[in-house]
């Protein structure tokens, strides 16, 4: 556990050590020792402190040593679908180095008159589609939407859809997905 996080959060909430000790039933000395990384609290003690500060247990035990991830263009993960479409991810995929992103970003290029999938996607996450280059037709089960370069469309979770290139030139599409289990 990182005691500095406890100290910073306590101060952010404008709690004194004595006030947190009083709320938790622990001594001020015990709280101070945790904050200075002199002792590790028991799991039950940490849970009690988390409840008081309204944070998850994970907040105190996650590793903050790597707060950023640079994905070089040549190092992007590419997932190829059954119908040979390549999805180039601009964000890390879940589980890489213990990093679990809160959203995913990928790009796909579609040739003339090409769909991004054979059937409509039904995702348990929210999605934003951006037309990076060209015109994109988004097909829904009950209607279609057309977006052009620079436009975007936000799609709620569990809405069946797919993208189509209605033009005779290659188009580029960027998609942003809210948290999703890719495992």
ROVORO-978353 format. One record per residue (C-alpha): residue in three letters; x, y, z. Coordinates in pm, whole numbers, padded with zeros to 5 digits, always signed. Layout:
residues N
AlaXYZ
...
//
This chain:
residues 183
Unk+00000+00000+00000
Unk+00112+00354-00071
Unk+00068+00559+00246
Unk+00128+00883+00056
Unk-00199+00824-00127
Unk-00382+00805+00205
Unk-00221+01129+00323
Unk-00298+01310-00004
Unk-00659+01192-00013
Unk-00712+01278+00353
Unk-00577+01629+00295
Unk-00780+01666-00024
Unk-01094+01593+00180
Unk-00965+01835+00446
Unk-00965+01566+00715
Unk-00716+01589+00999
Unk-00547+01271+01117
Unk-00747+01302+01439
Unk-01076+01335+01248
Unk-01003+01026+01034
Unk-00894+00839+01346
Unk-01217+00932+01521
Unk-01432+00822+01223
Unk-01245+00494+01183
Unk-01196+00399+01545
Unk-00819+00376+01497
Unk-00565+00589+01678
Unk-00409+00896+01518
Unk-00072+00728+01565
Unk-00189+00423+01366
Unk-00314+00644+01078
Unk+00010+00843+01084
Unk+00221+00526+01064
Unk+00021+00405+00764
Unk+00067+00741+00591
Unk+00443+00733+00651
Unk+00465+00374+00520
Unk+00588+00251+00858
Unk+00320-00017+00882
Unk+00079-00195+00649
Unk-00283-00189+00764
Unk-00480-00511+00777
Unk-00725-00568+00495
Unk-01020-00504+00725
Unk-00862-00179+00852
Unk-00793-00066+00497
Unk-01150-00150+00395
Unk-01283+00061+00682
Unk-01063+00356+00578
Unk-01173+00314+00215
Unk-01539+00325+00315
Unk-01485+00647+00511
Unk-01291+00811+00225
Unk-01533+00676-00035
Unk-01271+00503-00253
Unk-01218+00145-00359
Unk-00954-00076-00204
Unk-00783-00080-00542
Unk-00716+00294-00512
Unk-00453+00230-00244
Unk-00295-00085-00383
Unk-00268-00006-00755
Unk+00079+00058-00893
Unk+00121+00418-01003
Unk+00472+00363-01132
Unk+00351+00371-01491
Unk+00096+00647-01539
Unk+00143+00677-01913
Unk+00176+00442-02207
Unk+00318+00551-02539
Unk+00210+00341-02834
Unk+00443+00402-03127
Unk+00272+00364-03464
Unk+00491+00069-03557
Unk+00411-00100-03222
Unk+00034-00089-03246
Unk-00154-00411-03186
Unk-00350-00514-03492
Unk-00646-00748-03463
Unk-00765-00910-03784
Unk-01128-01019-03800
Unk-01259-01338-03962
Unk-01342-01140-04274
Unk-00983-01005-04294
Unk-01043-00651-04164
Unk-00752-00507-03966
Unk-00823-00303-03654
Unk-00514-00104-03549
Unk-00528-00015-03177
Unk-00394+00322-03062
Unk-00437+00222-02698
Unk-00298-00077-02509
Unk-00518-00383-02494
Unk-00629-00503-02152
Unk-00380-00697-01945
Unk-00065-00571-02116
Unk+00185-00517-01838
Unk-00098-00516-01584
Unk-00250-00210-01751
Unk-00627-00215-01799
Unk-00744+00084-02003
Unk-01076+00253-01935
Unk-01134+00296-02308
Unk-00999+00169-02639
Unk-00920+00355-02960
Unk-00871+00186-03295
Unk-00850+00279-03662
Unk-00978+00091-03961
Unk-00946+00162-04332
Unk-01226+00057-04565
Unk-01189+00017-04938
Unk-01461+00125-05179
Unk-01802-00032-05111
Unk-01665-00225-04812
Unk-01828-00301-04474
Unk-01630-00314-04148
Unk-01799-00646-04066
Unk-02031-00897-04227
Unk-02295-00849-03958
Unk-02393-00567-03725
Unk-02188-00519-03406
Unk-02369-00542-03074
Unk-02126-00419-02810
Unk-02176-00392-02436
Unk-01996-00057-02436
Unk-02045+00293-02570
Unk-01878+00383-02898
Unk-01780+00699-03079
Unk-01710+00672-03452
Unk-01508+00948-03620
Unk-01472+00989-03996
Unk-01101+01069-04029
Unk-01105+01069-04408
Unk-01401+01025-04638
Unk-01769+00947-04599
Unk-01891+00675-04361
Unk-02238+00524-04364
Unk-02339+00376-04029
Unk-02612+00118-04066
Unk-02847+00059-03774
Unk-03126-00197-03769
Unk-03392+00070-03830
Unk-03207+00354-04011
Unk-02875+00476-04152
Unk-02658+00778-04069
Unk-02397+00941-04292
Unk-02092+01121-04153
Unk-01813+01295-04345
Unk-01451+01384-04266
Unk-01432+01540-03920
Unk-01782+01432-03814
Unk-01847+01187-03534
Unk-02137+00984-03402
Unk-02193+00854-03049
Unk-02359+00515-03012
Unk-02497+00383-02683
Unk-02423+00027-02574
Unk-02614-00268-02719
Unk-02720-00082-03036
Unk-02663-00304-03342
Unk-02461-00122-03609
Unk-02186-00149-03869
Unk-01988+00088-04092
Unk-01981+00104-04470
Unk-01775+00291-04727
Unk-02027+00410-04989
Unk-01758+00582-05199
Unk-01508+00470-05461
Unk-01208+00580-05248
Unk-01049+00435-04935
Unk-01180+00589-04612
Unk-01031+00604-04261
Unk-01244+00557-03952
Unk-01144+00596-03587
Unk-01348+00435-03310
Unk-01339+00495-02937
Unk-01492+00231-02713
Unk-01573+00272-02346
Unk-01440+00007-02110
Unk-01478-00335-02269
Unk-01360-00684-02181
Unk-01145-00790-02476
Unk-01024-01110-02312
//
